[in-house]
Amino acid sequence: GDSVTQMEGPVTLSEEAFLTINCTYTATGYPSLFWYVQYPGEGLQLLLKATKADDKGSNKGFEATYRKETTSFHLEKGSVQVSDSAVYFCALSDRTYKYIFGTGTRLKVLA
Amino acid sequence: EAGVAQSPRYKIIEKRQSVAFWCNPISGHATLYWYQQILGQGPKLLIQFQNNGVVDDSQLPKDRFSAERLKGVDSTLKIQPAKLEDSAVYLCASSLPRQESYGYTFGSGTRLTVV
């Protein structure tokens, strides 16, 4: 069945460092891909999305490109801030619109 | 616009007791989902509604979990009887029909602890 694999955390970075969180997927067909962020004590918030191959999603300085050839959707940010500390979830949406989430990657940014 | 409302925020119960969670989706969102998020894991879909009809409940443990969505708006998720392994955050999400590929809106969740 469909699945999402993302790098294990926690990831600890200094402020202004470059961030990459890897995400790969297995799916039949052409899923939509998402990154969600979960701040402490809050629900999941949509960070960015891409609905077809080669699309680039971007928001708040974060970017991810839908790579069909490598079945990947890695999250990147050029300069992280302390306020980016959260858990990041990669997810895919299949043709029935069900989401399949990865296990989440905790990011901790130190001042 | 108002977000997805869930209550209660926290609940502690003893095993074998019953518990119910409530969700009010964004106005006009016909599609509603309940997800279970166990600590350290990604959310897992329990049930999906389209208006007041069930679209998918294949991963709902029907011997103890039930859900309903009367009048196609609010929804309740019930666990009876609860087990220790039901300790998790229960997330409700909603979306417009045919807009699911553009993302859901999640509520803040209900954190359930079964002792």
Interface residues (C-beta under 8 A of the other chain):
Chain A: V4 S32 F34 Y36 G41 E42 G43 L44 Q45 L46 K49 T51 F89 A91 S93 T96 Y97 K98 Y99 F101 G102 T103 G104
Chain B: V4 T31 Y33 Y35 G40 Q41 G42 P43 K44 L45 Q48 V55 D56 L91 A93 S95 E100 S101 Y102 G103 Y104 T105 F106 G107 S108 G109
